């Protein structure tokens, strides 16, 4: 087939797919309201904008909490309230637990073995989720995970003391060190650690390949049939990602497998799995991709959260001082532990507000497994269902004065319960919905709290320029547009809060 014929055939496939999908939706029933799109493309270009969650929020103001739109041959349902996400993604979880068609990440690059890519009814997905959740059970959390976190936290404090300007690097290394040790028993010491380099690139690739609107081929799937000699941008990216795809999961798994056989394996999740007996080939594949998911699911999200924490404290010294005063009253002149958490209500409020103000994952995509009906509207099978977490977190009826950093909003729990306002974002949106809720939540909650209160117990975080205007959070200013949204690069001053605090940190170096 000639080059021109290949292109014409691909375009014909696009047209046929879009027309067939459109006719199917029209025959089925009344769809929710939504914006009119372009011929053939629908609203695909809107999905490819830098911050699509802001576009979706505008649609919410115009059309309501439930909006339907198309992107080429794909029907999309946008949910922008606690009510709609709870009633559909939570209460009807069995029908709303699938994933949208993953063209770039799944069909082209081949990340389909990961737990977050396939549909929920794929048996290995449930097996992988079970392993991840069991790997964070209460006993393992208390006996194995938290001690590792506390040890790595001491290293983080020392790094902040000696090279505070490199705080972003220190945070990433801290998170990577925790994940590698609890997953593989691998101790991360050097910045040029090859395993870390490989996983960092994989994590960036996976995040990019799964970002809604990042690649035209996701919005218009028929583009994948275009001839590869065109060497389009998404084709070049796919080739680069494929080259790294299997290496990152296989190498550390093989290392632990050899250590278990030799009797030299350090305690880790992977060692525990392998010590149960000789796994089948299918189990081995599951185990190695569980290891991959521990990193890709926990590294970027947790790093983004802690960067937000540092950024918010630099912008809001009054909130930082209140948290530090509370810690000092409860803890005294020592490092805090999770046993102190129940008495640190304001610190917990700070953590909640960081989760809310700029959600780490601004939009969460699911898909319907079967046709459904909601409030008189028809929702077709295979619809991409997008929870606009950013819009929900900035809903003025739920979070009054939503664009302001205000930890105090969570303190009057009785009033909040009476009015239905200011719910804990960790319980209703930060970790996802329904049967696809983040399986790492049991570890993430104590780790985020422990890290925040430990840093605040010994350090002040100050803005480099206190008089600079604060960003407009109604526009998500100064935050990245990636799948996992984090502050854009920024500077701040991180200094010991007192001579006693500095002495406490230096004592850790002995």
C-alpha positions as CSV (number, residue, x, y, z in Angstrom):
1,X,0.0,0.0,0.0
2,X,1.4,3.5,-0.9
3,X,2.0,6.1,1.7
4,X,-0.9,8.3,0.6
5,X,-3.2,5.3,0.6
6,X,-2.2,4.5,4.2
7,X,-3.0,8.0,5.3
8,X,-6.4,8.0,3.5
9,X,-7.3,4.7,5.0
10,X,-6.5,6.0,8.5
11,X,-8.6,9.1,7.9
12,X,-11.4,6.9,6.7
13,X,-11.3,4.8,9.8
14,X,-11.5,8.0,11.9
15,X,-14.6,9.2,10.0
16,X,-16.4,5.9,10.2
17,X,-15.6,5.4,13.9
18,X,-16.9,8.9,14.7
19,X,-20.1,8.6,12.7
20,X,-20.9,5.1,14.0
21,X,-20.3,6.2,17.6
22,X,-22.5,9.3,17.1
23,X,-25.4,7.4,15.6
24,X,-25.2,4.8,18.4
25,X,-25.5,7.6,21.0
26,X,-28.4,9.3,19.3
27,X,-30.4,6.1,19.0
28,X,-29.9,5.2,22.7
29,X,-31.7,8.0,24.6
30,X,-31.4,11.4,26.1
31,X,-27.9,12.4,27.0
32,X,-26.9,14.9,29.6
33,X,-26.4,18.5,28.5
34,X,-23.0,19.7,27.3
35,X,-21.0,21.8,24.9
36,X,-21.2,21.5,21.1
37,X,-18.0,20.3,19.5
38,X,-16.4,20.5,16.2
39,X,-17.3,18.2,13.3
40,X,-15.6,14.8,13.7
41,X,-13.3,16.1,16.5
42,X,-16.1,17.0,19.0
43,X,-14.4,18.6,22.1
44,X,-11.1,16.7,21.7
45,X,-9.1,20.0,21.5
46,X,-10.6,21.1,24.8
47,X,-9.2,17.9,26.4
48,X,-5.8,18.8,25.1
49,X,-5.6,22.2,26.7
50,X,-3.0,22.8,29.4
51,X,-5.4,22.8,32.4
52,X,-8.5,20.9,31.1
53,X,-10.0,20.9,34.6
54,X,-10.5,24.6,34.4
55,X,-12.3,24.3,31.1
56,X,-14.4,21.5,32.7
57,X,-15.2,23.8,35.6
58,X,-16.5,26.5,33.2
59,X,-18.7,23.8,31.7
60,X,-20.0,23.0,35.2
61,X,-21.1,26.7,35.7
62,X,-22.9,26.6,32.3
63,X,-24.4,23.1,32.2
64,X,-24.4,21.8,35.8
65,X,-22.8,19.1,37.8
66,X,-23.2,16.4,35.1
67,X,-22.0,17.2,31.6
68,X,-21.7,15.1,28.4
69,X,-19.4,15.8,25.5
70,X,-17.6,14.0,22.8
71,X,-14.0,13.7,21.8
72,X,-13.9,12.2,18.3
73,X,-15.5,8.7,18.7
74,X,-15.4,8.8,22.5
75,X,-18.4,9.9,24.7
76,X,-17.4,11.6,27.9
77,X,-19.3,12.2,31.1
78,X,-18.0,14.9,33.4
79,X,-18.9,14.8,37.1
80,X,-18.2,17.9,39.1
81,X,-19.8,17.5,42.5
82,X,-19.6,15.3,45.6
83,X,-23.2,14.1,45.0
84,X,-22.6,12.9,41.4
85,X,-19.3,11.2,42.1
86,X,-20.6,9.5,45.2
87,X,-23.9,8.3,43.6
88,X,-22.2,7.0,40.4
89,X,-18.6,6.1,41.1
90,X,-19.1,5.0,44.7
91,X,-22.6,3.6,45.0
92,X,-22.6,2.1,41.5
93,X,-19.0,1.2,41.6
94,X,-19.3,-2.1,39.8
95,X,-20.4,-0.3,36.6
96,X,-18.0,2.7,37.0
97,X,-14.8,0.9,37.8
98,X,-13.4,0.4,34.3
99,X,-10.8,2.6,32.7
100,X,-11.2,4.6,29.5
101,X,-9.5,3.1,26.4
102,X,-5.8,3.7,27.0
103,X,-4.5,4.1,23.5
104,X,-1.1,5.6,24.1
105,X,-0.3,4.0,27.5
106,X,-1.9,0.6,26.9
107,X,-2.3,-0.2,23.3
108,X,0.9,1.5,21.9
109,X,3.4,1.7,24.7
110,X,2.2,-1.5,26.5
111,X,1.6,-0.4,30.1
112,X,-1.5,-2.7,30.3
113,X,0.2,-5.0,32.9
114,X,0.0,-2.2,35.4
115,X,-2.8,-2.2,37.9
116,X,-4.2,1.2,36.9
117,X,-4.6,0.6,33.2
118,X,-6.8,-2.4,32.5
119,X,-10.5,-2.7,33.2
120,X,-11.5,-3.7,36.7
121,X,-13.0,-7.1,35.7
122,X,-9.5,-8.3,34.6
123,X,-8.6,-10.9,37.2
124,X,-5.0,-9.7,37.6
125,X,-6.2,-6.2,38.5
126,X,-8.0,-7.5,41.6
127,X,-5.0,-9.8,42.5
128,X,-2.6,-6.9,42.2
129,X,-4.8,-4.6,44.3
130,X,-5.0,-7.3,46.9
131,X,-1.2,-7.7,47.1
132,X,-0.7,-3.9,47.4
133,X,-3.3,-3.5,50.1
134,X,-2.1,-6.5,52.1
135,X,1.4,-5.1,51.8
136,X,0.2,-2.1,53.9
137,X,-1.8,-4.0,56.5
138,X,-1.7,-2.7,60.1
139,X,1.1,-5.1,61.2
140,X,3.3,-4.5,58.2
141,X,2.6,-0.7,58.5
142,X,3.6,-0.5,62.1
143,X,6.4,-3.1,62.1
144,X,8.1,-2.5,58.8
145,X,6.9,0.6,56.9
146,X,6.8,3.3,59.5
147,X,10.2,2.5,60.9
148,X,11.7,2.8,57.4
149,X,9.9,6.2,57.0
150,X,11.2,7.5,60.3
151,X,14.7,6.5,59.4
152,X,14.5,8.1,56.0
153,X,12.9,11.2,57.6
154,X,16.0,11.7,59.7
155,X,18.1,11.7,56.5
156,X,15.7,14.3,55.0
157,X,16.1,16.6,58.0
158,X,19.9,16.4,57.8
159,X,19.7,17.1,54.0
160,X,17.5,20.2,54.6
161,X,19.9,21.4,57.2
162,X,23.0,21.2,55.0
163,X,21.6,22.0,51.5
164,X,18.2,23.6,52.0
165,X,18.1,25.1,48.5
166,X,17.9,21.5,47.1
167,X,14.7,20.7,49.0
168,X,12.8,19.4,45.9
169,X,15.6,16.9,45.2
170,X,15.8,15.9,48.9
171,X,12.0,15.2,48.9
172,X,12.1,13.1,45.8
173,X,15.0,11.1,47.1
174,X,13.3,10.6,50.5
175,X,10.2,9.2,48.8
176,X,12.1,7.0,46.4
177,X,14.2,5.7,49.3
178,X,11.2,4.7,51.3
179,X,9.5,3.0,48.3
180,X,12.6,1.1,47.2
181,X,13.4,-0.2,50.7
182,X,9.9,-1.4,51.5
183,X,9.3,-2.8,48.0
184,X,12.7,-4.4,47.2
185,X,14.9,-4.0,50.3
186,X,17.0,-1.7,48.1
187,X,18.8,1.0,50.0
188,X,19.1,4.3,48.1
189,X,22.3,6.1,49.0
190,X,23.8,7.8,45.9
191,X,22.1,10.4,43.7
192,X,23.3,8.5,40.6
193,X,21.7,5.2,41.7
194,X,20.8,3.4,38.4
195,X,17.6,1.9,39.7
196,X,16.4,5.3,40.8
197,X,17.3,6.9,37.4
198,X,15.4,4.1,35.5
199,X,12.3,4.4,37.7
200,X,12.2,8.2,37.6
201,X,12.2,8.1,33.8
202,X,9.5,5.3,33.7
203,X,7.4,7.3,36.2
204,X,7.6,10.4,34.0
205,X,6.7,8.3,30.9
206,X,3.8,6.6,32.6
207,X,2.4,9.9,33.9
208,X,2.7,11.5,30.5
209,X,1.2,8.6,28.6
210,X,-1.8,8.4,30.9
211,X,-2.5,12.2,31.0
212,X,-5.9,13.0,29.4
213,X,-5.3,15.1,26.3
214,X,-1.5,14.8,26.3
215,X,-1.4,12.9,23.0
216,X,-3.7,13.4,20.0
217,X,-3.9,9.6,19.5
218,X,-5.8,9.3,22.8
219,X,-8.4,11.8,21.7
220,X,-8.6,10.4,18.2
221,X,-7.7,6.6,18.6
222,X,-7.8,5.9,14.9
223,X,-4.6,7.9,14.5
224,X,-2.7,4.9,15.7
225,X,-3.3,3.4,12.3
226,X,-1.3,6.1,10.6
227,X,2.0,4.8,9.0
228,X,4.9,4.9,11.4
229,X,7.2,6.5,8.8
230,X,5.4,9.8,9.5
231,X,7.4,9.8,12.7
232,X,4.9,12.1,14.5
233,X,5.7,13.4,17.9
234,X,3.6,10.8,19.8
235,X,5.2,8.1,17.7
236,X,8.7,9.2,18.8
237,X,7.6,9.3,22.4
238,X,6.1,5.9,22.2
239,X,9.3,4.3,20.8
240,X,11.3,5.8,23.6
241,X,8.9,4.7,26.3
242,X,8.7,1.1,24.9
243,X,12.5,0.7,25.1
244,X,12.3,1.3,28.9
245,X,9.0,-0.3,29.7
246,X,10.0,-3.9,30.7
247,X,13.5,-3.1,32.0
248,X,12.4,-1.1,35.0
249,X,10.1,-3.8,36.4
250,X,12.3,-6.8,35.6
251,X,15.7,-5.8,36.9
252,X,14.8,-5.2,40.6
253,X,12.5,-8.2,40.6
254,X,15.3,-10.5,39.3
255,X,17.7,-9.0,41.9
256,X,15.4,-9.8,44.8
257,X,14.7,-13.3,43.4
258,X,18.4,-14.0,43.3
259,X,18.8,-12.7,46.9
260,X,16.0,-14.9,48.2
261,X,17.6,-17.9,46.5
262,X,20.9,-17.1,48.2
263,X,19.4,-16.3,51.5
264,X,20.7,-12.7,51.4
265,X,17.4,-10.8,50.8
266,X,16.6,-7.8,53.0
267,X,13.1,-7.6,54.4
268,X,10.7,-6.3,51.7
269,X,7.3,-6.9,50.1
270,X,8.9,-8.6,47.1
271,X,11.0,-10.9,49.3
272,X,7.9,-11.8,51.3
273,X,6.1,-12.7,48.1
274,X,8.9,-14.8,46.8
275,X,9.6,-16.6,50.1
276,X,6.1,-18.1,50.0
277,X,7.2,-20.6,47.3
278,X,8.0,-20.9,43.7
279,X,5.6,-18.6,41.8
280,X,4.1,-19.5,38.5
281,X,5.0,-17.4,35.4
282,X,1.8,-15.5,35.7
283,X,2.4,-14.8,39.4
284,X,6.0,-13.6,38.6
285,X,4.5,-11.2,36.0
286,X,2.1,-9.9,38.6
287,X,4.7,-9.5,41.3
288,X,7.2,-7.5,39.1
289,X,4.4,-5.1,38.0
290,X,3.2,-4.7,41.6
291,X,6.7,-3.4,42.3
292,X,6.4,-1.0,39.4
293,X,3.0,0.2,40.7
294,X,4.3,0.9,44.2
295,X,6.7,3.4,42.7
296,X,4.6,4.9,39.9
297,X,1.6,5.2,42.1
298,X,3.4,6.6,45.2
299,X,6.4,8.5,44.1
300,X,5.0,11.3,41.9
301,X,1.8,11.8,44.0
302,X,3.6,11.9,47.3
303,X,6.4,14.2,46.0
304,X,3.7,16.5,44.6
305,X,2.0,16.6,48.0
306,X,5.2,17.5,49.9
307,X,6.2,20.2,47.4
308,X,2.7,21.7,47.9
309,X,3.3,21.5,51.6
310,X,6.6,23.4,51.4
311,X,5.1,25.9,49.0
312,X,2.0,26.6,51.1
313,X,4.0,27.1,54.3
314,X,6.2,29.6,52.5
315,X,3.1,31.5,51.4
316,X,1.2,31.2,54.7
317,X,3.6,31.8,57.6
318,X,0.6,32.4,60.0
319,X,-0.6,28.8,59.4
320,X,2.9,27.5,59.8
321,X,3.3,29.3,63.2
322,X,0.0,27.9,64.5
323,X,1.0,24.4,63.5
324,X,4.5,24.8,65.1
325,X,3.0,26.1,68.3
326,X,0.6,23.1,68.6
327,X,3.5,20.7,67.9
328,X,5.7,22.4,70.6
329,X,2.9,22.2,73.2
330,X,2.2,18.5,72.6
331,X,5.7,17.2,71.8
332,X,8.2,19.4,73.5
333,X,11.8,19.2,72.5
334,X,11.8,15.9,70.6
335,X,10.8,14.6,67.2
336,X,7.1,13.8,67.0
337,X,5.8,10.3,66.3
338,X,2.4,9.1,65.0
339,X,1.4,8.5,68.6
340,X,1.1,12.3,68.9
341,X,-1.3,12.6,65.9
342,X,-4.6,12.6,67.9
343,X,-3.6,15.7,69.8
344,X,-2.4,17.7,66.7
345,X,-5.8,18.8,65.3
346,X,-4.5,22.0,63.6
347,X,-1.6,20.1,62.0
348,X,-4.1,17.6,60.6
349,X,-6.2,20.5,59.3
350,X,-3.1,21.8,57.5
351,X,-2.6,18.4,55.9
352,X,-6.3,18.3,54.8
353,X,-6.0,21.8,53.2
354,X,-2.9,20.9,51.3
355,X,-4.8,17.9,49.8
356,X,-7.7,20.2,48.9
357,X,-6.4,23.5,47.6
358,X,-4.6,22.0,44.6
359,X,-5.4,18.3,44.3
360,X,-2.5,16.2,43.3
361,X,-4.7,14.5,40.7
362,X,-7.1,17.2,39.4
363,X,-9.1,14.8,37.2
364,X,-9.7,11.1,37.6
365,X,-11.0,9.0,34.6
366,X,-13.1,5.9,34.9
367,X,-15.4,4.3,32.3
368,X,-18.8,2.5,32.3
369,X,-18.9,-1.2,31.9
370,X,-22.6,-1.2,30.9
371,X,-25.3,1.2,29.8
372,X,-26.8,3.2,32.7
373,X,-29.4,5.8,33.5
374,X,-29.1,8.7,36.0
375,X,-31.7,11.4,36.7
376,X,-33.4,10.7,33.4
377,X,-30.2,10.8,31.3
378,X,-28.8,7.9,29.4
379,X,-25.2,7.0,29.9
380,X,-23.9,4.6,27.3
381,X,-21.6,1.7,27.9
382,X,-17.9,2.6,27.4
383,X,-18.4,6.2,28.3
384,X,-15.3,7.9,29.7
385,X,-16.4,9.2,33.1
386,X,-14.2,12.1,34.4
387,X,-14.4,13.2,38.1
388,X,-13.3,16.8,38.1
389,X,-11.6,16.7,41.5
390,X,-10.3,20.2,41.1
391,X,-13.9,21.6,40.6
392,X,-15.2,19.6,43.6
393,X,-12.4,20.9,45.8
394,X,-13.3,24.4,44.8
395,X,-17.0,24.1,45.1
396,X,-18.1,27.2,47.2
397,X,-21.2,25.4,48.5
398,X,-19.0,22.7,50.0
399,X,-15.8,24.6,50.8
400,X,-16.7,28.3,51.5
401,X,-14.0,30.7,50.3
402,X,-12.6,27.8,48.3
403,X,-9.6,29.6,46.7
404,X,-8.1,30.5,50.1
405,X,-5.7,28.4,52.1
406,X,-7.7,28.1,55.4
407,X,-6.9,25.1,57.6
408,X,-9.3,26.4,60.3
409,X,-12.2,25.3,58.1
410,X,-11.9,21.8,59.3
411,X,-11.7,22.4,63.1
412,X,-15.4,22.9,63.9
413,X,-16.4,19.3,63.1
414,X,-19.9,19.6,64.6
415,X,-20.8,22.7,62.6
416,X,-19.4,21.1,59.4
417,X,-21.4,18.0,60.0
418,X,-24.6,20.1,60.6
419,X,-24.1,22.2,57.4
420,X,-22.6,19.5,55.2
421,X,-19.5,21.7,54.5
422,X,-15.7,21.2,54.7
423,X,-15.6,17.4,54.5
424,X,-12.1,15.8,54.9
425,X,-10.8,15.7,51.3
426,X,-8.8,12.5,52.1
427,X,-12.1,10.7,52.6
428,X,-14.1,11.9,49.6
429,X,-11.8,12.8,46.7
430,X,-8.1,12.9,47.2
431,X,-7.6,9.2,46.8
432,X,-10.2,8.5,44.1
433,X,-13.5,6.8,44.0
434,X,-15.3,3.4,44.3
435,X,-13.5,0.2,43.5
436,X,-10.6,2.2,41.9
437,X,-9.8,4.1,45.1
438,X,-6.0,4.3,45.5
439,X,-4.8,1.0,47.0
440,X,-1.9,2.9,48.6
441,X,-4.1,5.2,50.8
442,X,-3.5,3.2,54.0
443,X,0.2,4.0,53.7
444,X,-0.1,7.5,52.3
445,X,-2.2,9.0,55.1
446,X,0.2,8.2,58.0
447,X,3.3,9.0,55.9
448,X,2.1,12.4,54.8
449,X,1.1,13.4,58.4
450,X,4.3,12.1,60.0
451,X,6.4,13.9,57.5
452,X,4.6,17.2,57.7
453,X,4.7,17.3,61.5
454,X,8.3,16.2,61.7
455,X,9.5,18.9,59.3
456,X,7.4,21.6,61.1
457,X,8.8,20.5,64.5
458,X,12.3,21.7,63.6
459,X,12.2,23.9,60.6
460,X,10.8,27.3,59.5
461,X,9.8,27.6,55.8
462,X,10.0,31.2,54.6
463,X,9.2,32.9,51.3
464,X,12.3,34.2,49.4
465,X,10.3,37.3,48.6
466,X,7.5,37.8,51.3
467,X,6.1,40.8,49.4
468,X,5.5,39.0,46.1
469,X,1.9,38.7,45.1
470,X,0.3,35.3,46.0
471,X,-0.9,33.1,43.1
472,X,-4.5,33.1,42.1
473,X,-5.6,29.6,43.1
474,X,-9.0,30.0,41.3
475,X,-6.9,29.7,38.1
476,X,-4.5,27.1,39.5
477,X,-1.7,29.5,39.0
478,X,1.9,28.4,39.7
479,X,0.9,24.7,39.5
480,X,1.9,22.3,36.7
481,X,-0.5,21.0,34.1
482,X,0.6,17.3,34.4
483,X,-1.4,14.3,35.4
484,X,0.1,14.7,38.9
485,X,-0.1,18.5,39.5
486,X,2.6,20.0,41.7
487,X,4.0,23.6,42.2
488,X,6.0,25.0,39.4
489,X,9.7,25.3,40.5
490,X,10.0,27.8,43.3
491,X,12.5,29.0,45.9
492,X,12.2,29.4,49.6
493,X,14.3,29.5,52.8
494,X,14.3,26.4,55.0
495,X,16.1,27.1,58.3
496,X,16.0,25.5,61.8
497,X,13.3,27.1,63.9
498,X,15.6,27.4,66.9
499,X,19.0,26.5,68.3
500,X,17.4,23.6,70.1
501,X,15.9,22.4,66.8
502,X,19.3,22.6,65.1
503,X,20.9,20.6,67.9
504,X,18.2,18.0,67.6
505,X,18.9,17.6,63.9
506,X,22.7,17.5,64.3
507,X,22.3,14.8,67.0
508,X,20.9,12.6,64.2
509,X,24.2,12.7,62.4
510,X,26.1,10.9,65.1
